[in-house]
Amino acid sequence: MIIVLRPDCTDAQRQHLFEKIEELGFRYDISQGEKRTLVGLIGEEDKLRDAPLRAIPGVEDVMSVLKPFKLASREFQHDDSCFDLGHGVRVGAGHLMMIGGPCAIEGEEVLFEIGRAVKAAGANVLRGGAFKPRTSPYSYQGMGEEGLKILRRAGDELKMPVVTEVMDPRRVELVNRYTDIFQIGARNMQNFNLLNEVGQTNRPVLLKRGMSATVQDLLMSAEYILSNGNKQVILCERGVKSFDPSTRNLLDLAAIPNVHGLSHLPIIVDPSHATGRPDLIPAMAIAAVAAGADGVHIEVHNCPEKAMSDGPQALLPEQYTGVMEELRKVAEVLGRTIPVAGAEEN
């Protein structure tokens, strides 16, 4: 349910409305537009069917939201969301988030070398995993807190926001000390306890689509974060499972305009996990931006054959540089910008 306030609604009338909403057992979220203020009610809409909300002073209209994802919907917020990621980097509303870096943090020297290379190429967010969800319990699981410290030092020195994965609700506080952006991986897209925890922080959250999740499933997971008060959710299409073994996953490029039609949240694409093949990553990255993606997430390693995680799908720094050159051309044609990390701080 969405309540539209009158343009002349007073502070006292707003407060009375909010008190009434809470009396009914609902929570609310406010979207302040240029001409109208919308109040989204969080809860089961059927319970409001007979509530006389239109009779409350200051209320202009009451609209039912048929979609189950209320706060993520275009009905709740018509304009595209745009989030500040730090170091002069924004995502959404025409600003592209370009993530580059290794799958896993392997040590300070390696991360700094890769970080310098991707920033020089045009990346504006540095990635690196300190806690790694692996199919096998015997595979490399990451450096933990020491890896987070290295990532933080790299981000500070290179003047780039950093993103890393959080897998466990019990580690949200720890990861929050070091990262600029939480990543929720595909395997945890429906880990609702984890979504609730990151929803109670003020950090942007990069939410990856689950391996067998529908677009609505993805938006419903975003709704968990939004309903806890954190409005900074960035969606990520990273491919879904298919019957074709020639690629790691099936990249759903249609999800980009599909999400933009349904939601105000930005959506980026991860062609590294979607294809698993370096020869396909450049074409899919370019296609993603052309389709309207708000950014691209690409794994880069200076020596993929020695990488401790996902080396076969990583681009070399020089290959990443070539991809970024093409992406800048596409962005320019579409009238979109790739913010330069740290430009305002130099």
HUJOBEL-V370138 format. One record per helix or strand of 3 or more residues. SS is the DSSP state (2 for helix, 1 for strand). FROM is the first residue (numbers start at 1). LEN is the number of residues. If there is no record, write none. Layout:
((SS	FROM	LEN) (SS	FROM	LEN))
//
This chain:
((1	2	4) (2	11	13) (1	27	6) (1	37	6) (2	45	4) (2	53	3) (1	59	5) (1	83	4) (1	89	4) (1	97	5) (2	108	14) (1	125	3) (2	145	14) (1	161	5) (2	169	8) (1	181	4) (2	186	3) (2	192	8) (1	204	5) (2	215	13) (1	233	5) (2	254	9) (1	267	3) (2	271	5) (2	278	13) (1	295	6) (2	304	3) (2	311	3) (2	317	17) (2	343	3))
//
